[in-house]
Amino acid sequence: GIRDGIVRLVGSEMCIRDRVGTELATLTTHLAINELSPDIVISTGTAGGFSATGSDIGSIIVSSGNFVYHDHHIPMAGFAESGIGNYPSIDVSAVVRDLGFHSGVISSGSSLRKTTEDVAVLQQTGAQAKDMESAAVAGVCMLHHTPCFAVRSITNLVDEDNSSEHEFIGNFDQAVVCLTQAMVAIINYLPNKSIAELAIEIE
């Protein structure tokens, strides 16, 4: 079965806010896997969503398919694809079905703001959520051969005419409440299940 484990990164004296972004996500994931040897890693937090795919504020998106980057623009042959990443998420379709969540590709980048180039990649990859950590976590998990998936609560809608930062601040509390409820449900769902049992069995 899946062992219980909680990892918390405590900020240094130079940091008075929660640390966000791909750099710290990479380091924290590497240290946590080395220290705890977890059966599974779950990247949780908030994200931007897309009204065109049915997301609303507080919607829960669970990763499926691959994690990608939307801001690694390397316009050279052979490098463009590697910049996007395509790191695997394990199949947790049974979790999504049984707990009533949405699922889709989660894309990561290093900025809350959206650019025309980033939006183009998000559309190209069919991303359902835009965050700042999940692809970094998944990339480290792939190198360590550790299964992972992500759970994100929507704070802002990327495909609407708005300010992402203003929406994020205004909707953060609501999104966190929804995320907390989702994670309690997932944590209660996981014990005594194998990784294979998290996916819908295909007959």
Solvent accessible surface area in square Angstrom, and as a share of the most:
residue,aa,sasa,rsa
1,G,83,0.80
2,I,19,0.10
3,R,146,0.53
4,D,129,0.67
5,G,63,0.61
6,I,159,0.81
7,V,78,0.45
8,R,205,0.75
9,L,78,0.39
10,V,114,0.65
11,G,35,0.34
12,S,52,0.34
13,E,176,0.79
14,M,189,0.84
15,C,40,0.24
16,I,161,0.82
17,R,192,0.70
18,D,130,0.67
19,R,91,0.33
20,V,98,0.56
21,G,5,0.05
22,T,17,0.10
23,E,120,0.54
24,L,48,0.24
25,A,11,0.08
26,T,57,0.33
27,L,94,0.47
28,T,31,0.18
29,T,11,0.06
30,H,73,0.32
31,L,94,0.47
32,A,14,0.11
33,I,13,0.07
34,N,91,0.47
35,E,139,0.62
36,L,84,0.42
37,S,71,0.46
38,P,37,0.23
39,D,48,0.25
40,I,19,0.10
41,V,25,0.14
42,I,42,0.22
43,S,10,0.07
44,T,57,0.33
45,G,16,0.15
46,T,25,0.14
47,A,6,0.04
48,G,5,0.05
49,G,0,0.00
50,F,18,0.07
51,S,45,0.29
52,A,93,0.72
53,T,67,0.39
54,G,52,0.50
55,S,10,0.06
56,D,88,0.45
57,I,36,0.18
58,G,10,0.09
59,S,20,0.13
60,I,16,0.08
61,I,2,0.01
62,V,0,0.00
63,S,2,0.02
64,S,43,0.27
65,G,50,0.48
66,N,61,0.31
67,F,1,0.01
68,V,4,0.02
69,Y,19,0.07
70,H,3,0.01
71,D,39,0.20
72,H,75,0.33
73,H,89,0.40
74,I,58,0.29
75,P,128,0.80
76,M,111,0.50
77,A,103,0.80
78,G,60,0.57
79,F,108,0.45
80,A,41,0.32
81,E,114,0.51
82,S,74,0.48
83,G,6,0.06
84,I,32,0.16
85,G,18,0.17
86,N,75,0.39
87,Y,45,0.17
88,P,68,0.43
89,S,15,0.09
90,I,34,0.17
91,D,84,0.43
92,V,4,0.02
93,S,37,0.24
94,A,4,0.03
95,V,0,0.00
96,V,20,0.12
97,R,140,0.51
98,D,70,0.36
99,L,54,0.27
100,G,64,0.61
101,F,35,0.14
102,H,97,0.43
103,S,49,0.31
104,G,9,0.08
105,V,34,0.20
106,I,0,0.00
107,S,0,0.00
108,S,0,0.00
109,G,1,0.01
110,S,62,0.40
111,S,52,0.34
112,L,57,0.28
113,R,162,0.59
114,K,61,0.26
115,T,66,0.39
116,T,115,0.67
117,E,105,0.47
118,D,10,0.05
119,V,42,0.24
120,A,55,0.43
121,V,21,0.12
122,L,2,0.01
123,Q,134,0.60
124,Q,135,0.60
125,T,34,0.20
126,G,43,0.41
127,A,7,0.05
128,Q,42,0.19
129,A,0,0.00
130,K,14,0.06
131,D,6,0.03
132,M,40,0.18
133,E,31,0.14
134,S,1,0.00
135,A,0,0.00
136,A,5,0.04
137,V,13,0.07
138,A,0,0.00
139,G,10,0.10
140,V,12,0.07
141,C,1,0.01
142,M,85,0.38
143,L,135,0.67
144,H,57,0.26
145,H,169,0.76
146,T,16,0.09
147,P,41,0.25
148,C,5,0.03
149,F,1,0.00
150,A,0,0.00
151,V,0,0.00
152,R,7,0.02
153,S,0,0.00
154,I,0,0.00
155,T,1,0.00
156,N,5,0.02
157,L,15,0.08
158,V,6,0.03
159,D,65,0.34
160,E,76,0.34
161,D,155,0.81
162,N,42,0.21
163,S,39,0.25
164,S,5,0.03
165,E,48,0.22
166,H,130,0.58
167,E,39,0.18
168,F,57,0.24
169,I,127,0.64
170,G,64,0.62
171,N,32,0.16
172,F,78,0.33
173,D,109,0.57
174,Q,93,0.41
175,A,0,0.00
176,V,51,0.29
177,V,85,0.49
178,C,34,0.21
179,L,23,0.11
180,T,76,0.44
181,Q,119,0.53
182,A,4,0.03
183,M,29,0.13
184,V,82,0.47
185,A,34,0.26
186,I,0,0.00
187,I,91,0.46
188,N,111,0.57
189,Y,32,0.12
190,L,14,0.07
191,P,55,0.35
192,N,140,0.72
193,K,57,0.24
194,S,52,0.34
195,I,57,0.29
196,A,82,0.64
197,E,97,0.44
198,L,0,0.00
199,A,26,0.20
200,I,71,0.36
201,E,148,0.66
202,I,164,0.83
203,E,205,0.92
